[in-house]
Amino acid sequence: MSEAKLYKPDLSIRLIFSLGIIAVLVLWVVLLFFLFGGGQLAVFLGLFGIYFAPGFGKESIIPILLAAGCPLWVIISGVIILDMVLAVLIAFNFDLLLKVPLLGRVLSHFTTKTATLLKEHRWIVGLEGIGLFLFMYIPFMGSSAINTALIGRILAIHPKVLLPIIFAGSAGATLTVAVGMQAIINLWFVNPWYAVAAVAGVAAVVFILWKLWQKHVAARFEKDRK
């Protein structure tokens, strides 16, 4: 990534947005404390912490939270807030975060992997903002708020454009997975076979759409791969 592409806002801008999104996270935690108490809050936050573990995404953490009895609105708001905390901190402080010894190494590693991923998915660049939204919305392996924010940095997309895209993608993906999983759980209590059939149907549709998408991408962006 070239240094010229790094967005370096004034300190006041960094503080306003960074402290602002952290304040939203803190207020969310305080609200949950008053609603559920310290014990249940600790369980919910511990499960949300799994979201940061490698290999875990919305498609895995949301079912875990639902199984633990976490209310749907808590799951949806929590995942979106966590995504936006990561996105805002990267969007406004990436150049500073790179200078933090251990964190800088981690971000550099993420940046290298993200650059490779971007080469493998040239349609993200080809479709511009829509491509970035689709990357955030569809649960690809490696698709996350961190990688989407890093792609935005690599492509020199200003935070005022990047952050709404990430928010829309996060909200859309979270709502889709959470509501879908809740519907499947409800079907399970009605008749387990209904739930199995629903999962099989969704999997089949997703597989077909994915194959059609791969075919479309191969045809449209073949020149970019050469």
C-alpha positions as CSV (number, residue, x, y, z in Angstrom):
1,M,0.0,0.0,0.0
2,S,1.5,3.3,-1.0
3,E,1.9,6.0,1.7
4,A,0.2,8.5,-0.6
5,K,-3.1,6.6,-0.3
6,L,-3.2,6.7,3.5
7,Y,-6.0,9.1,4.7
8,K,-4.5,11.1,7.6
9,P,-7.2,13.3,9.2
10,D,-6.6,15.9,11.8
11,L,-6.4,14.8,15.4
12,S,-9.8,16.4,16.2
13,I,-11.5,14.3,13.5
14,R,-9.7,11.1,14.7
15,L,-10.9,11.8,18.3
16,I,-14.5,12.7,17.4
17,F,-15.1,9.6,15.4
18,S,-13.0,7.1,17.4
19,L,-14.2,8.2,20.8
20,G,-17.8,8.5,19.4
21,I,-18.0,4.9,18.2
22,I,-16.4,3.7,21.4
23,A,-19.0,5.7,23.4
24,V,-21.7,3.9,21.4
25,L,-20.2,0.6,22.4
26,V,-19.9,1.5,26.1
27,L,-23.5,2.8,26.2
28,W,-24.7,-0.5,24.6
29,V,-22.9,-2.5,27.2
30,V,-24.3,-0.3,30.0
31,L,-27.8,-0.8,28.6
32,L,-27.4,-4.5,28.6
33,F,-26.1,-4.4,32.2
34,F,-29.2,-2.7,33.4
35,L,-31.5,-5.0,31.4
36,F,-29.9,-8.4,32.0
37,G,-27.6,-8.0,35.0
38,G,-23.8,-8.7,35.3
39,G,-24.0,-12.5,35.1
40,Q,-25.9,-12.7,31.9
41,L,-24.1,-9.8,30.4
42,A,-20.7,-11.6,31.0
43,V,-22.1,-14.6,29.1
44,F,-23.3,-12.5,26.2
45,L,-20.1,-10.5,26.0
46,G,-18.0,-13.7,26.2
47,L,-19.9,-15.2,23.2
48,F,-19.6,-11.9,21.3
49,G,-15.8,-12.2,21.9
50,I,-15.8,-15.3,19.8
51,Y,-16.6,-13.1,16.8
52,F,-13.0,-11.9,16.8
53,A,-11.6,-15.4,16.7
54,P,-10.2,-16.6,13.3
55,G,-12.7,-18.5,11.3
56,F,-15.7,-17.2,13.0
57,G,-18.2,-14.9,11.2
58,K,-21.8,-13.8,11.4
59,E,-22.9,-17.2,10.0
60,S,-21.3,-19.0,13.0
61,I,-21.5,-16.5,15.9
62,I,-25.2,-15.6,15.4
63,P,-26.5,-19.2,15.8
64,I,-24.3,-19.6,18.9
65,L,-25.8,-16.5,20.5
66,L,-29.3,-17.6,19.6
67,A,-28.7,-21.0,21.1
68,A,-27.5,-19.3,24.3
69,G,-30.8,-17.4,24.6
70,C,-29.5,-14.0,23.5
71,P,-32.4,-11.8,22.3
72,L,-32.5,-11.1,18.6
73,W,-32.2,-7.3,19.0
74,V,-29.1,-7.7,21.2
75,I,-27.5,-9.9,18.6
76,I,-28.3,-7.6,15.7
77,S,-27.3,-4.4,17.4
78,G,-24.1,-6.0,18.9
79,V,-22.7,-7.4,15.7
80,I,-23.4,-4.1,13.8
81,I,-21.8,-2.1,16.6
82,L,-18.7,-4.3,16.7
83,D,-18.3,-4.1,13.0
84,M,-18.5,-0.3,13.0
85,V,-16.0,0.0,15.9
86,L,-13.5,-1.9,13.9
87,A,-14.3,-0.1,10.7
88,V,-14.1,3.4,12.2
89,L,-10.9,2.8,14.1
90,I,-9.2,1.5,10.9
91,A,-10.7,4.2,8.6
92,F,-9.6,7.1,10.8
93,N,-6.5,5.7,12.5
94,F,-4.9,3.2,10.2
95,D,-1.6,5.1,9.8
96,L,-1.3,5.4,13.6
97,L,-2.3,1.8,14.3
98,L,0.4,0.6,11.9
99,K,3.0,2.2,14.2
100,V,1.8,0.2,17.3
101,P,4.4,-2.6,17.6
102,L,2.3,-5.7,18.0
103,L,-0.9,-4.3,16.5
104,G,1.0,-2.9,13.6
105,R,2.3,-6.4,12.8
106,V,-1.2,-7.9,12.9
107,L,-2.6,-5.1,10.7
108,S,0.2,-5.5,8.2
109,H,-0.5,-9.3,8.1
110,F,-4.2,-8.5,7.5
111,T,-3.3,-5.9,4.8
112,T,-1.1,-8.5,3.0
113,K,-3.9,-11.1,3.1
114,T,-6.5,-8.5,2.0
115,A,-4.4,-7.4,-0.9
116,T,-4.1,-11.0,-2.1
117,L,-7.8,-11.5,-1.6
118,L,-8.5,-8.3,-3.6
119,K,-6.4,-9.8,-6.5
120,E,-8.5,-13.0,-6.4
121,H,-11.8,-11.0,-6.4
122,R,-11.2,-8.3,-9.0
123,W,-15.0,-7.8,-9.3
124,I,-14.8,-5.8,-6.0
125,V,-12.8,-3.1,-7.8
126,G,-14.7,-3.5,-11.0
127,L,-18.1,-2.9,-9.3
128,E,-16.7,-0.2,-7.1
129,G,-19.0,0.7,-4.2
130,I,-21.5,-2.1,-5.1
131,G,-18.6,-4.6,-5.1
132,L,-17.5,-3.5,-1.7
133,F,-21.0,-3.7,-0.3
134,L,-21.4,-7.2,-1.8
135,F,-18.1,-8.3,-0.2
136,M,-19.3,-7.0,3.2
137,Y,-22.8,-8.5,2.8
138,I,-22.0,-12.0,1.4
139,P,-20.2,-14.2,4.0
140,F,-17.1,-15.0,1.9
141,M,-14.2,-16.6,3.7
142,G,-12.2,-13.6,4.8
143,S,-15.1,-11.1,4.5
144,S,-15.3,-9.0,7.6
145,A,-15.4,-5.4,8.7
146,I,-11.6,-5.4,9.1
147,N,-10.9,-6.7,5.6
148,T,-13.6,-4.5,4.1
149,A,-12.1,-1.4,5.8
150,L,-8.7,-2.4,4.7
151,I,-9.9,-2.8,1.1
152,G,-11.3,0.7,1.3
153,R,-7.9,2.0,2.5
154,I,-6.1,0.1,-0.3
155,L,-8.5,1.6,-2.9
156,A,-8.2,5.1,-1.2
157,I,-11.9,5.3,-0.5
158,H,-12.7,8.2,1.8
159,P,-14.3,7.2,5.2
160,K,-17.4,9.2,4.4
161,V,-18.1,6.8,1.5
162,L,-16.5,3.7,3.0
163,L,-18.3,3.7,6.4
164,P,-21.8,3.9,5.1
165,I,-21.0,1.0,2.7
166,I,-19.7,-1.1,5.6
167,F,-22.7,-0.2,7.8
168,A,-25.2,-1.1,5.1
169,G,-23.4,-4.4,4.4
170,S,-23.1,-5.3,8.1
171,A,-26.7,-4.4,8.8
172,G,-28.0,-6.3,5.8
173,A,-25.9,-9.4,6.5
174,T,-26.6,-9.4,10.2
175,L,-30.4,-9.1,9.7
176,T,-30.4,-11.7,7.0
177,V,-28.5,-14.3,9.1
178,A,-30.2,-13.5,12.4
179,V,-33.8,-13.4,11.1
180,G,-33.1,-16.5,8.9
181,M,-31.6,-18.5,11.8
182,Q,-34.5,-17.4,14.1
183,A,-37.0,-18.6,11.5
184,I,-35.2,-22.0,11.2
185,I,-35.2,-22.4,15.0
186,N,-38.9,-21.6,15.1
187,L,-39.5,-24.2,12.4
188,W,-37.5,-26.7,14.4
189,F,-39.9,-26.5,17.3
190,V,-42.9,-26.9,15.0
191,N,-41.4,-29.8,13.1
192,P,-37.6,-30.6,12.8
193,W,-38.1,-31.8,9.3
194,Y,-39.4,-28.4,8.3
195,A,-36.2,-26.9,9.6
196,V,-34.0,-29.4,7.8
197,A,-35.9,-28.8,4.6
198,A,-35.5,-25.0,5.0
199,V,-31.8,-25.3,5.5
200,A,-31.4,-27.6,2.6
201,G,-33.4,-25.3,0.4
202,V,-31.4,-22.2,1.4
203,A,-28.1,-24.1,0.9
204,A,-29.2,-25.1,-2.6
205,V,-30.2,-21.6,-3.6
206,V,-27.0,-20.1,-2.2
207,F,-24.9,-22.8,-4.1
208,I,-26.7,-22.1,-7.4
209,L,-26.4,-18.3,-7.0
210,W,-22.7,-18.7,-6.1
211,K,-22.0,-20.8,-9.2
212,L,-23.9,-18.3,-11.4
213,W,-21.9,-15.4,-9.8
214,Q,-18.6,-17.2,-10.4
215,K,-19.6,-17.7,-14.0
216,H,-20.5,-14.0,-14.4
217,V,-17.3,-12.8,-12.7
218,A,-15.1,-15.1,-14.8
219,A,-16.7,-13.7,-18.0
220,R,-16.7,-10.0,-17.0
221,F,-13.3,-9.7,-15.3
222,E,-11.3,-12.3,-17.2
223,K,-9.1,-9.5,-18.7
224,D,-8.2,-8.2,-15.3
225,R,-6.8,-11.6,-14.3
226,K,-4.4,-11.7,-17.3
